[in-house]
C-alpha cells in the first residue's frame, strides 16, 4: 500500500498557521525567556498573531471571492468565503479579548491566579501572591484555543472536525479554572465544563462512527453524495446526524445542552468569559453551518423537527431564566443562551441569506460581548472604613487592601451611571445591542436572521424570536434603570447590611464597656490601681462599588467595541455586502 503526500497550499492556511506557530512559540518562551522579559514577549506574540491572521485573511480575500475557494490537505480543510469571514471575525474578537486579558489593575494584578496549580487558600498560594507571581502561560493557551477555533469552520471531514474541537476546548478547560479570586468557584466551573465537554465529545464521536458506518467515508462531500440515495440504513444516518449536531450544539450553549454555560461563565476569569462567549460561539456556529448545509441538506425534513425544537427551547429558556438572575455574569450567560436560539433561526433557514445573516450576527454579538465583560472586569467591590470619603487611596497598598473581586450582584451596580457615566454608558450600549434596539449592531443582526428564517419558510421560529427578544429587553433595560435611575445604597444601609453575625444568624454582640465614644472612663486594675481611658469607636468597614484603576487596555477594548457596535448598527450595508459576496460553501 503506497502513500501519496497531499499538496499543501500553505498560503491558504496562513491565518491558522500564524496563530498556531505563535502559540507554540509562546510555550517555548515560558521555558527559555527570563522572568523579567517573559510577559512583554508573550504580549508581542499574543497580539501579533491575530493581527497577522487578519492581514492574511485580507490577502486571501480577492482570490477566494473570484474562485470560490480551495481545498487544502486533500480536502481535509476547505478555505472558502465563510471560512475567511469567520476566521477574520475570530481574529478581530481575539484582539479585543486580549486587551482585557492583558489588562492589570493599578496594583499590577491581572485576572489570573499567581499559581493556578496551588490549593486555594494554601500558604503556597499566599506566598505566590505576596511575591507578585503571574501566569503568562495564559497567552499561549489562548492562542492555541484560537487556532482550534479558526480550524473548526474550515474542516472538510469529520476527523478534522473532532481534532479542531478538542484543540479549542482543552485550553479553555484550563483557562476557566485560573481565576485569581473565588478560586473554588473557578475550579468547580472548570471541572463541570470539562466533564460535560467530555460527554459532548463522546456523543460527537459516536455520531461520527454512525455516519461513517452509513457512508463509508468521513469527507463532507462524499457523505452528502451518499445521503442523496435512499437506503435501508437511513435510521442509522439519522441517529448519527443528530448526535453529530448535539456535539456542536453543546459548544454553542443551546438548550438542553446548555447546563455548563452559566457555571463556566460565572466561575471563569471574567476576561476569559468574554473570550469564550464571543469566539467559541462564532467558531461552533460556523462549523454547524457547514455541517448542516453541506452534509445533511437532504435530511432537512427529518432534522428540522429536532432543530426547531432546540431553537424554540433555547430562546424561551434563555430568556425566561435570565429574568430571575441576580448575578451579572450568570445573567449574561443566559442571555448568550437566548442569542444562540436567535442564531439557530438563521441556521434553519437553509439558504444563502441565512449564511450571511448568521455570520454578521456572530460579529455583532461577539463585539458587544467582549465589551460587556470588559466592563464587568473593571467594576469591583471595595471596603471603606466608616467615616472616610469615597475616594480610593492612591498608593498600591491602599488599592491592594481595599479593592476586592468583581461586583457581580446586580444591586451593586445601582448608581454606577452617576459615579462613572462613561463606563455605564458603554455598558448600556452593549445591553441595547443585545436587546436588538435600532441603531445598534444587534438590531441589524436580529433583523437579518429573522428575515432569512421567514424567507426560508420558518416564520414560526422568527415569531418566537421576536417575542423572546421583546421579553429579553426587560432584563437589559432593568440594568440600565438600575445604573442611571436607582441611587446607590447609603453608607448607613451598607453598614447595617454588612454587620457581623453570630453563628446563630443574629447580629454579633461585642463586649462593651459602659460609656459612649470619646468619653473618659475609669479602669481599676487587679492591684487596686486606677487608670483613665478614653473610649474610641472602632471604624466599621463597609463594602461599596467602584471602577478599579487599571493600565487602560480594557478601556481601549471597551471603546473599540462600542465604536464597532454603533458603526455596524448605523452603516451595516458595506459589511453585509462584503459577507454576502462570499457566503457560499464549497461542496
C-alpha positions in Angstrom: 0.0 0.0 0.0 1.5 3.3 -1.1 1.0 6.7 0.5 0.8 9.8 -1.6 1.6 13.0 0.2 -1.0 15.7 -0.5 -0.1 19.1 -1.9 -0.4 21.7 0.8 -1.4 25.2 -0.1 0.4 27.0 2.7 -0.8 30.4 1.6 -4.4 29.4 2.1 -3.5 28.0 5.6 -1.6 31.2 6.6 -4.2 32.6 9.1 -4.3 29.4 11.0 -0.5 28.7 10.8 0.3 32.2 12.1 -1.8 31.7 15.2 -0.7 28.2 16.0 3.0 28.9 15.4 2.7 31.9 17.8 1.1 29.6 20.4 3.9 27.1 20.1 6.5 29.8 20.4 4.7 31.1 23.5 5.2 27.7 25.1 8.9 27.9 24.3 9.0 31.4 25.7 7.8 30.0 29.1 10.8 27.7 29.1 13.6 29.9 27.8 12.9 33.6 28.3 13.8 35.2 31.7 11.0 36.2 34.0 11.6 39.9 33.6 11.1 39.8 29.8 8.5 37.0 29.7 5.3 39.0 29.9 6.4 41.5 27.3 7.5 38.8 24.9 4.2 36.9 25.4 2.2 40.1 24.7 4.1 40.8 21.5 3.4 37.2 20.3 -0.2 37.2 21.5 -1.2 40.5 19.8 0.9 39.9 16.7 -0.6 36.6 15.9 -4.3 37.6 15.5 -3.3 40.9 13.7 -1.2 38.8 11.3 -4.2 36.5 10.8 -6.4 39.5 9.9 -3.8 40.6 7.3 -3.6 37.1 5.9 -7.4 36.9 5.6 -7.4 40.2 3.8 -4.6 39.0 1.4 -6.6 35.8 0.6 -10.0 37.6 0.2 -9.9 38.6 -3.5 -8.7 35.2 -4.6 -11.4 33.3 -2.7 -14.1 35.8 -3.9 -13.2 35.2 -7.5 -12.5 31.4 -7.4 -15.0 30.3 -4.7 -12.3 28.9 -2.5 -9.9 26.0 -2.5 -9.5 22.7 -0.6 -6.3 22.1 1.4 -4.7 18.8 2.6 -6.6 16.8 0.0 -10.0 18.2 1.2 -9.5 17.9 4.9 -9.7 21.8 5.1 -11.8 24.0 2.9 -10.8 27.6 2.5 -13.9 29.4 1.1 -15.8 32.6 1.7 -17.5 31.6 5.0 -14.2 30.2 6.3 -12.4 33.5 5.7 -15.2 35.6 7.2 -15.3 33.6 10.4 -11.5 33.4 10.7 -11.4 37.2 10.3 -14.2 37.6 12.9 -12.4 35.3 15.4 -9.1 37.1 14.9 -10.7 40.6 15.5 -12.6 39.3 18.6 -9.4 37.7 19.9 -7.5 41.1 19.7 -10.3 42.7 21.6 -10.4 39.9 24.2 -6.6 40.0 24.6 -6.8 43.7 25.5 -9.0 42.7 28.5 -6.9 39.6 29.3 -3.7 41.6 29.4 -5.1 44.4 31.5 -3.9 44.8 35.0 -5.1 46.9 37.9 -3.1 49.7 39.4 -1.7 47.1 41.8 -0.2 45.1 39.0 -2.7 42.3 39.4 -4.4 40.6 36.4 -7.5 38.3 36.5 -5.5 35.1 36.9 -4.2 33.2 39.9 -0.5 33.7 40.6 -0.1 29.9 40.7 -3.1 28.1 39.1 -1.9 24.7 40.4 -1.8 25.7 44.1 -4.5 24.7 46.5 -6.9 27.6 47.1 -6.2 29.2 50.5 -2.9 27.4 50.9 0.3 29.1 52.3 1.9 28.5 48.9 -0.8 30.5 47.1 -0.4 33.3 49.7 3.3 33.3 49.2 3.0 33.5 45.4 0.5 36.3 45.8 2.8 38.3 48.0 5.8 37.8 45.7 3.7 39.1 42.7 4.0 36.0 40.6 2.0 36.0 37.3 0.7 33.3 35.0 2.0 34.2 31.5 1.1 30.7 30.3 -2.4 32.2 29.7 -1.3 33.7 26.4 -0.1 30.5 24.5 -3.1 28.7 25.9 -5.4 31.4 24.5 -3.6 31.3 21.1 -3.8 27.6 20.8 -7.6 27.8 21.6 -7.9 30.5 18.9 -6.1 28.3 16.4 -8.5 25.5 17.0 -11.4 27.9 16.6 -10.0 29.0 13.2 -9.6 25.4 12.0 -13.2 24.4 13.1 -15.1 26.3 10.4 -12.7 25.2 7.7 -13.0 21.4 8.3 -13.8 19.2 5.4 -14.0 15.9 7.1 -15.4 14.6 10.4 -12.0 13.5 11.8 -10.5 17.0 11.4 -13.7 18.4 12.9 -13.2 16.4 16.1 -9.5 17.3 16.3 -10.3 21.0 15.9 -13.0 20.8 18.5 -10.6 19.3 21.1 -7.8 21.7 20.2 -10.1 24.7 21.1 -11.6 23.0 24.1 -8.7 21.7 26.1 -7.0 25.1 26.7 -10.4 26.6 27.7 -10.9 23.9 30.4 -7.6 25.1 31.9 -8.3 28.8 31.5 -11.7 28.5 33.1 -10.1 27.3 36.4 -7.4 30.0 36.7 -9.4 32.9 38.3 -7.4 34.9 40.9 -10.4 35.3 43.2 -13.1 32.9 44.1 -10.7 30.0 43.3 -13.0 27.2 44.4 -15.8 28.5 42.2 -13.5 28.8 39.3 -12.1 25.3 39.7 -15.6 23.9 40.1 -16.6 25.6 36.9 -13.6 24.2 35.1 -14.4 20.7 36.3 -18.1 20.9 35.2 -17.0 22.3 31.8 -14.5 19.5 31.3 -16.9 16.7 32.3 -19.8 17.9 30.2 -17.4 18.7 27.4 -16.1 15.1 27.5 -19.7 13.8 27.3 -20.4 16.0 24.4 -17.2 14.9 22.6 -18.2 11.2 23.2 -21.6 11.9 21.6 -20.0 13.5 18.7 -17.6 10.6 18.2 -20.5 8.2 18.4 -22.3 10.2 15.7 -19.1 10.2 13.5 -18.9 6.4 13.8 -22.6 6.0 12.8 -22.3 8.4 9.8 -19.1 6.6 8.7 -20.9 3.3 9.1 -23.6 4.5 6.8 -21.5 6.2 4.1 -18.1 4.5 4.4 -16.3 7.9 4.3 -15.5 10.9 6.6 -15.4 13.6 3.8 -18.3 16.0 3.8 -18.8 15.9 0.1 -18.8 12.1 -0.1 -21.2 11.8 2.8 -23.6 14.3 1.1 -23.4 12.2 -2.1 -24.2 9.0 0.0 -27.2 10.6 1.7 -28.7 11.5 -1.7 -29.5 7.8 -2.3 -32.3 6.2 -0.2 -31.0 3.2 1.8 -32.2 0.7 4.4 -29.7 2.2 6.8 -31.3 5.6 6.8 -32.2 5.3 10.6 -28.5 4.8 11.2 -27.7 8.0 9.3 -30.4 10.0 11.1 -29.2 9.0 14.6 -25.6 9.7 13.6 -26.6 13.2 12.2 -28.4 14.1 15.5 -25.5 13.0 17.6 -23.1 15.0 15.4 -25.3 18.1 15.8 -25.5 17.6 19.5 -21.7 17.8 19.9 -21.8 21.2 18.1 -24.9 22.4 19.9 -23.1 21.8 23.2 -20.4 24.3 22.2 -22.9 27.0 21.2 -24.8 26.5 24.5 -28.2 25.5 23.1 -30.9 24.0 25.3 -30.9 21.3 26.6 -27.1 21.1 26.2 -26.5 24.4 27.9 -26.1 23.5 31.6 -22.3 24.2 31.6 -22.7 27.7 30.3 -23.9 29.7 33.4 -21.4 27.9 35.8 -18.4 28.2 33.4 -19.2 31.9 32.6 -19.6 32.7 36.3 -16.6 30.9 37.6 -14.1 31.6 34.8 -11.8 34.7 35.0 -14.0 37.5 33.5 -11.7 38.3 30.5 -11.8 34.6 29.6 -15.6 34.5 29.9 -15.8 37.3 27.3 -13.3 35.4 25.0 -15.3 32.1 25.4 -18.7 33.7 24.9 -17.7 35.5 21.7 -15.1 33.4 19.9 -16.3 29.8 20.8 -19.8 30.6 19.7 -18.6 32.1 16.4 -16.4 29.0 15.6 -19.0 26.4 16.7 -21.8 28.1 14.7 -19.7 28.3 11.6 -18.9 24.6 11.9 -22.6 23.9 12.5 -23.5 25.9 9.4 -21.0 23.9 7.2 -22.1 20.5 8.5 -25.8 21.3 8.2 -25.6 23.0 4.8 -23.1 20.7 3.1 -23.7 17.2 4.6 -27.3 17.0 5.5 -29.4 19.2 3.2 -31.2 16.1 2.0 -32.2 15.4 5.6 -33.9 18.8 6.1 -37.4 17.3 6.7 -36.0 14.9 9.2 -33.7 17.3 11.1 -36.0 20.3 11.0 -38.1 18.9 13.8 -35.0 18.5 16.0 -33.5 21.9 15.2 -36.8 23.7 15.5 -37.4 22.2 18.9 -33.9 23.1 20.1 -34.1 26.7 18.7 -37.5 27.4 20.4 -36.4 25.8 23.7 -33.1 27.8 23.6 -34.8 31.1 23.0 -37.5 30.6 25.6 -35.4 29.0 28.4 -32.5 31.5 27.9 -34.9 34.5 28.1 -37.1 33.2 31.0 -34.3 32.1 33.3 -32.4 35.3 32.6 -35.3 37.3 34.0 -34.7 35.9 37.5 -30.9 36.2 37.7 -29.3 38.4 40.2 -25.6 37.8 39.2 -24.5 39.9 36.2 -22.3 37.1 34.8 -25.0 34.5 35.1 -27.5 36.9 33.5 -25.1 37.4 30.5 -24.7 33.7 30.4 -28.4 33.0 30.0 -28.5 36.0 27.6 -25.9 34.2 25.4 -28.1 31.0 25.5 -31.1 33.1 24.2 -28.8 34.5 21.5 -27.8 31.0 20.5 -31.5 30.4 19.8 -31.8 33.5 17.7 -28.8 32.5 15.6 -30.3 29.0 15.1 -33.3 30.6 13.4 -30.8 31.7 10.7 -29.2 28.3 10.5 -32.6 26.6 10.0 -33.3 28.9 7.0 -31.0 26.7 4.9 -30.3 29.3 2.2 -27.5 31.7 1.3 -29.2 34.6 3.1 -29.2 32.6 6.2 -25.4 32.1 6.0 -24.6 35.8 5.6 -27.1 36.7 8.4 -25.6 34.2 10.8 -22.0 35.4 10.1 -23.0 39.0 10.6 -24.8 38.2 13.8 -21.8 36.4 15.2 -19.6 39.5 14.5 -22.2 41.9 16.1 -22.8 39.7 19.1 -19.1 38.9 19.7 -18.1 42.6 19.7 -20.7 43.6 22.2 -20.0 40.5 24.4 -16.3 41.2 24.7 -17.1 44.9 25.6 -19.7 43.9 28.2 -17.4 41.5 30.0 -14.6 44.1 29.8 -16.9 46.5 31.8 -17.7 43.7 34.3 -13.9 43.2 34.8 -13.5 46.8 35.9 -16.5 47.2 38.2 -15.2 46.0 41.6 -16.2 45.7 45.3 -14.1 47.7 47.8 -14.0 48.1 51.5 -14.2 51.6 53.0 -13.8 52.4 56.7 -16.8 54.2 58.2 -16.3 57.9 58.2 -13.8 58.1 55.3 -14.6 59.6 52.0 -15.4 57.5 48.9 -12.2 58.2 47.0 -9.7 55.4 46.5 -6.3 55.8 48.1 -3.5 56.5 45.6 -0.9 54.1 47.0 -0.7 50.5 45.8 -1.1 49.3 49.4 -4.4 51.2 49.7 -5.7 49.6 46.5 -4.4 46.2 47.4 -6.2 46.2 50.7 -9.4 47.9 49.7 -10.3 46.6 46.2 -11.8 43.1 46.1 -13.3 41.0 43.4 -15.8 41.9 40.7 -19.1 43.4 41.8 -21.3 40.8 40.2 -24.5 41.2 42.2 -27.0 43.4 40.3 -27.7 45.5 43.4 -24.1 46.6 43.4 -24.5 48.3 40.0 -27.0 50.8 41.4 -25.9 54.4 40.8 -23.0 53.4 38.5 -24.3 55.8 35.8 -23.9 58.7 38.2 -20.4 57.9 39.5 -18.9 56.6 36.3 -21.1 57.8 33.4 -18.7 56.8 30.5 -18.3 53.2 31.6 -22.0 52.8 32.4 -22.9 54.4 29.0 -20.8 51.9 27.2 -22.4 49.0 29.1 -25.8 50.4 28.4 -24.9 50.5 24.7 -23.9 46.8 24.7 -27.1 45.9 26.5 -29.2 47.8 24.0 -27.4 45.9 21.2 -28.2 42.6 22.9 -31.8 43.7 23.1 -31.9 44.5 19.4 -32.6 48.2 19.7 -32.3 50.1 16.4 -29.1 51.9 15.5 -27.1 49.1 17.2 -25.4 46.1 15.5 -27.6 43.8 17.4 -30.7 45.1 15.7 -29.3 44.5 12.3 -28.2 41.0 13.3 -31.6 40.0 14.6 -33.4 41.6 11.6 -31.1 39.6 9.2 -31.6 36.2 10.9 -35.3 36.6 11.3 -35.7 37.8 7.7 -33.7 34.8 6.5 -35.9 32.5 8.6 -39.1 33.9 7.1 -37.7 33.7 3.6 -36.8 30.0 4.3 -40.3 29.2 5.5 -39.5 29.2 9.2 -41.7 32.1 10.1 -42.9 30.5 13.4 -39.3 30.5 14.6 -39.0 34.2 13.7 -42.2 34.9 15.6 -40.9 33.1 18.7 -37.6 35.0 18.3 -39.3 38.4 18.1 -41.5 37.6 21.2 -38.4 36.4 23.1 -36.5 39.5 22.1 -39.3 41.7 23.5 -39.3 39.8 26.8 -35.5 39.8 27.0 -35.5 43.6 26.6 -36.9 43.7 30.2 -33.8 42.5 32.0 -31.5 44.6 29.8 -33.4 47.7 30.5 -33.6 46.8 34.2 -29.9 47.0 34.4 -29.9 50.4 32.7 -32.5 51.7 35.1 -30.5 50.3 38.0 -27.4 52.2 36.8 -29.0 55.5 36.0 -32.2 55.9 38.0 -31.5 53.9 41.2 -29.4 55.7 43.8 -26.5 53.7 45.3 -27.3 52.4 48.8 -26.3 54.8 51.5 -23.3 54.2 53.8 -25.6 53.5 56.8 -27.6 51.0 54.9 -24.5 49.2 53.7 -23.1 49.2 57.2 -26.2 47.7 58.7 -26.4 45.1 56.0 -22.7 44.1 56.5 -22.8 44.0 60.3 -21.1 40.8 61.7 -23.4 38.0 62.6 -23.1 35.2 65.2 -23.2 31.6 64.3 -27.0 31.6 65.0 -27.6 34.3 62.4 -28.2 37.1 64.9 -26.1 40.3 65.0 -22.9 39.6 66.9 -22.7 41.3 70.3 -19.3 42.8 71.0 -18.2 43.1 74.7 -18.6 46.7 75.7 -17.5 49.0 78.5 -20.2 51.3 79.9 -19.9 54.7 78.3 -20.1 56.3 74.9 -17.5 57.1 72.3 -14.9 59.8 73.2 -15.9 59.5 76.9 -13.2 59.1 79.7 -13.8 56.1 81.9 -12.0 54.8 85.0 -10.5 51.3 84.8 -9.4 49.6 88.1 -6.6 47.1 87.9 -6.1 43.9 89.9 -3.8 45.6 92.4 -6.3 48.4 93.1 -4.7 51.0 90.9 -6.9 53.2 88.8 -6.3 54.4 85.3 -8.3 56.6 83.0 -9.0 55.6 79.4 -10.8 57.2 76.5 -13.3 55.1 74.6 -12.9 55.4 70.8 -15.3 53.8 68.4 -13.6 51.3 66.1 -14.2 52.1 62.4 -16.7 49.8 60.7 -15.7 48.6 57.3 -18.4 48.7 54.6 -18.4 47.4 51.1 -19.2 49.6 48.2 -18.7 49.6 44.4 -16.0 51.3 42.4 -14.3 51.2 39.0 -10.8 50.0 39.7 -7.9 51.9 38.1 -6.0 49.8 35.5 -3.4 50.1 32.8 -6.2 51.1 30.4 -6.1 48.1 28.0 -9.6 47.1 29.0 -10.8 50.6 28.4 -9.4 50.5 24.9 -11.2 47.3 24.2 -14.5 48.7 25.6 -14.1 51.8 23.5 -13.3 49.9 20.3 -16.3 47.5 20.9 -18.6 50.5 21.5 -17.5 52.1 18.2 -17.9 48.9 16.2 -21.4 48.4 17.8 -22.5 51.8 16.6 -20.8 51.6 13.2 -22.2 48.2 12.4 -25.7 49.4 13.5 -25.7 52.7 11.5 -23.7 51.6 8.5 -24.2 47.8 8.1 -24.5 47.7 4.3 -20.8 47.5 3.4 -20.2 44.7 5.8 -23.3 42.8 4.8 -22.5 43.2 1.1 -18.9 42.0 1.7 -20.1 38.9 3.6 -22.9 38.2 1.1 -20.5 38.2 -1.8 -18.6 35.2 -0.4 -21.3 33.5 1.6 -21.2 30.2 -0.3 -19.7 26.9 0.9 -17.5 24.7 -1.2 -19.2 21.4 -1.9 
